[in-house]
Amino acid sequence: MKARFNYRLLVGLVVLIGCKATNLPTNAPTTAPLSFSTPITVAETERIISALASDQMEGREFGTKGFDLAADWVVGYLKDAGVKPFFRDYRDTVVIQKMQTANILGLIGTRDDAKEYILLGAHLDHIGKSRTKNQIDSVYNGANDNASGVTAVLQIAAHLQTERPTANVIVALFTAEESGLLGSEYLAPRMKKLGIKIKYMINFEMIGKAMITGPDRVYITGYTKSNFAQVSNELLGIPFVQYLPEEKEYELFKRSDNYAFYTTYGVPCHTISTFDFKNYTYYHELGDEVRALDLKNMNAVINSSKNLVVRLIDSGSVIE
């Protein structure tokens, strides 16, 4: 997450302002969730995030060998899953701060720019390695931020390719988010100029720990900007999408890659997250590693998100 603030200061502020109710009324039914085929396994979730957050990726800072290795891994995954490149190549190269990098784009369905696409996104980059000498651990692995979000997008894409291969879905893994949302700020106007239409965007960021409100729950940034939460909860039959007061307090809607698409297209563009400022202490720290995450809950969130995307596609629900 691109957020230039001090984590401990924010935690202190949260304590001072008090623990307000974390849910707004959603009118969502509280019945058991619908049953879906082909659940995503915890083992597969662990395999993917462990690769993306490994020391070999050197913190995935854009413009470095580590980011390029992570991009290669993501492209290989998409190829193996049968997800086609959206452009001629999976890599949509761009020069940022005099360094060549790339957003990674895949397509589920057939490219037809006369139609509107659903965009699923997450940022692939993180902040690299520590410059402090003589440290035992110098890699900012970025397991939660944001190998977790990339893991979700890859798995949802693979299952859509199997279960809904004709869906109009673009998969985007962004570069240079941590440096100021630069990858998405390049891509959104480029796509708009090409006449590519976006119906809505679902972005994934920091989903590796359970919210304090309970397991298998998420919040979205920009909660009041559309009916996404209400529609989602009705489709799933559970109050999956929550309201988090801090997302408005700290303007989180503007702090991830959804924002560039919102300002460019003017359509609903939300980020799904579980980082609630109380459940994880390793924001932009060396301790943000896979072993610090709750993979069982993360896997549950990914399954619920996959089910949600399938239901959104099948139902033709209007997000506005």
Secondary structure, 3 states (H helix, E strand, C coil): CCCCCCHHHHHHHHHHHCCCCCCCCCCCCCCCCCCCCCCCCHHHHHHHHHHHCCHHHHHHCCCCHHHHHHHHHHHHHHHHHCCEECCCCCEEEEEECCEEEEEEEEEECCCCCCCEEEEEEEECCCCCECCCCCCCCCECCCHHHHHHHHHHHHHHHHHHHHHCCCCCEEEEEECCCCCCCHHHHHHHHHHHHCCCEEEEEEEECCCCCCECCECCCEEECCHHHCCHHHHHHHHHCCCCEECCHHHHHCCHHHCCCHHHHHHHHCCCEEEEECCCCCCCCCCCCCCCCHHHCCHHHHHHHHHHHHHHHHHHHHHCCCCC
